[in-house]
Amino acid sequence: MRNLARNQQPIFYRLYEGEEEIIDEYGNPSGEYAPKYGPLQSAMLCVSPNKGTSETEQFGSIENYDRTVTTADTSLEIDENTILWVDGADTDGPWNYEVKAVARWFNSLQYAIAQVNVRVYESTKKKMEAAEKAKARIAQQQTEAAHGEDSSEPTECGINRGSDSEGESVQGEGQGTSSEADAGDV
């Protein structure tokens, strides 16, 4: 009866794995950190319709949660930093709840969850995207450095990398151009 399937709904979640430092476009640490979450997982849980008041305050006097989620599966790894997609929210879009508190009992778990503000999601998403872009840029720079670049390719301004400022080919000492060699043969 504790986990009556009729009372459960699918919940999607991602576990918090820590933070990673954001690297700027030059490969330097920016001093800001972006949260890092694990892969998307799902569970069947019983979600309360709304917060309401109770004589037994399960989570003490905290009031920054909107709903509760319960389960008899005590092996569930959801913790206070987990993000949730509840009520059929699209998992490709923003998460709509986050866990605020966990109450463990011998044979059940209860979670206090709060609806996420759009600004919180947007700022977190921007940080995560910046970290991903920086990683990709650094990986590309490392690949280019490891494989070397062809110095005879023209740059964006049309000057070869092996040229001086006037566009003339740079030669080693004692070597002339082909026109000088032809003039000397005459």
C-alpha positions in Angstrom: 0.0 0.0 0.0 2.9 2.4 0.7 3.9 2.4 -3.0 0.5 2.0 -4.6 1.2 2.3 -8.3 -2.0 4.2 -8.9 -0.7 7.1 -6.8 2.7 7.3 -8.6 3.8 9.3 -11.5 7.1 9.3 -13.5 9.6 11.8 -12.3 12.8 12.6 -14.3 15.9 13.8 -12.4 19.5 14.5 -12.8 21.9 14.1 -9.8 24.3 16.9 -8.9 28.0 15.9 -9.6 29.8 19.0 -8.5 31.0 22.2 -10.1 33.4 23.0 -12.8 35.3 26.2 -13.3 34.4 28.2 -16.3 37.3 28.9 -18.6 37.3 32.1 -20.8 38.0 32.2 -24.5 41.8 32.6 -23.8 41.9 29.4 -21.7 42.2 31.3 -18.4 40.0 30.4 -15.3 37.2 33.0 -15.0 36.6 32.5 -11.2 33.0 31.5 -11.8 31.7 27.9 -11.5 28.9 26.1 -13.3 27.0 23.2 -11.8 27.6 19.8 -13.4 24.8 17.2 -13.4 24.8 13.5 -14.3 22.7 11.7 -16.9 18.9 11.9 -17.0 17.2 9.2 -14.8 13.6 8.4 -13.9 11.6 7.0 -11.0 8.0 6.4 -10.2 7.1 8.5 -7.1 4.1 9.8 -5.3 3.8 13.6 -5.7 1.6 15.7 -3.4 -0.9 18.0 -5.1 0.4 21.1 -3.2 2.1 22.1 0.0 -0.6 22.8 2.5 -0.1 22.8 6.3 0.4 19.9 8.6 0.4 19.3 12.3 3.5 17.2 12.0 6.0 19.4 10.3 8.0 16.8 8.4 10.8 19.2 7.4 10.8 21.4 10.5 10.1 25.0 10.0 11.4 25.4 6.4 8.8 27.0 4.2 10.7 27.3 0.9 9.1 24.2 -0.7 5.9 23.8 -2.7 5.2 20.1 -2.7 6.4 16.8 -1.3 7.4 13.6 -3.0 7.4 10.2 -1.3 8.6 6.7 -2.0 9.2 3.4 -0.3 12.3 2.8 -2.3 15.0 3.7 0.2 17.8 3.1 -2.3 16.8 6.1 -4.4 19.9 8.4 -4.7 18.0 11.7 -4.9 19.5 14.4 -2.6 19.2 18.1 -1.8 21.0 19.2 -5.0 19.0 17.2 -7.5 17.0 18.8 -10.3 13.6 17.4 -11.3 11.1 17.4 -14.1 7.7 16.9 -12.6 4.1 16.8 -14.0 5.2 15.7 -17.5 7.6 18.6 -18.1 9.7 18.3 -21.2 13.1 16.9 -20.3 14.7 18.8 -23.3 13.6 22.0 -21.7 14.3 23.5 -18.3 13.8 21.6 -15.1 10.8 22.8 -13.1 11.6 21.6 -9.5 14.6 21.1 -7.3 14.9 19.2 -4.1 15.1 21.4 -0.9 15.2 18.7 1.8 15.2 14.9 2.3 13.5 13.1 5.2 14.7 9.5 5.5 12.8 6.9 7.5 13.4 3.2 8.0 11.2 2.2 5.1 10.4 5.4 3.2 11.8 8.6 1.9 10.1 12.0 1.6 11.4 15.0 -0.4 10.5 18.6 -0.1 10.6 20.1 -3.6 10.3 23.7 -4.7 9.3 25.1 -8.1 12.2 26.8 -9.9 12.2 30.4 -10.8 12.9 31.0 -14.6 15.8 33.4 -13.8 17.5 30.7 -11.7 17.3 28.3 -14.6 18.5 30.8 -17.2 21.5 31.9 -15.2 22.5 28.3 -14.5 22.0 27.3 -18.1 24.2 30.2 -19.3 27.0 29.1 -17.0 26.7 25.5 -18.1 26.8 26.6 -21.8 29.8 28.8 -21.3 31.7 26.0 -19.6 30.9 23.6 -22.5 32.0 26.2 -25.2 35.2 26.9 -23.3 35.9 23.1 -23.2 35.3 22.7 -26.9 37.5 25.7 -27.7 40.4 24.5 -25.5 40.1 21.0 -27.1 40.3 22.5 -30.6 43.4 24.5 -29.6 45.0 21.5 -28.1 44.3 19.5 -31.3 45.7 22.2 -33.5 48.8 22.4 -31.4 49.3 18.7 -31.3 48.9 18.3 -35.1 50.5 21.6 -36.1 49.2 24.0 -38.6 50.3 24.4 -42.2 52.3 27.6 -42.3 52.0 28.0 -46.0 48.2 28.5 -45.8 47.1 32.2 -46.3 45.7 33.9 -43.3 42.5 35.9 -43.2 44.2 39.0 -44.6 45.7 37.0 -47.5 49.3 37.1 -46.4 51.2 33.8 -46.0 52.4 33.1 -42.5 55.8 32.5 -43.9 55.9 36.1 -45.3 57.3 39.4 -44.1 55.1 42.5 -43.7 55.3 43.4 -47.4 54.0 40.0 -48.6 57.5 38.9 -49.9 58.5 35.4 -49.1 61.0 35.1 -46.3 64.1 33.3 -47.4 67.0 32.0 -45.4 70.4 33.9 -45.6 72.4 33.2 -48.7 69.4 32.2 -50.7 68.1 34.4 -53.5 64.8 34.4 -55.2 64.4 32.6 -58.5 64.5 35.9 -60.5 67.9 36.7 -58.9 69.2 33.3 -59.8 68.1 33.7 -63.4 69.7 37.2 -63.6 73.0 35.8 -62.5 73.0 33.2 -65.2 72.9 35.8 -68.0 
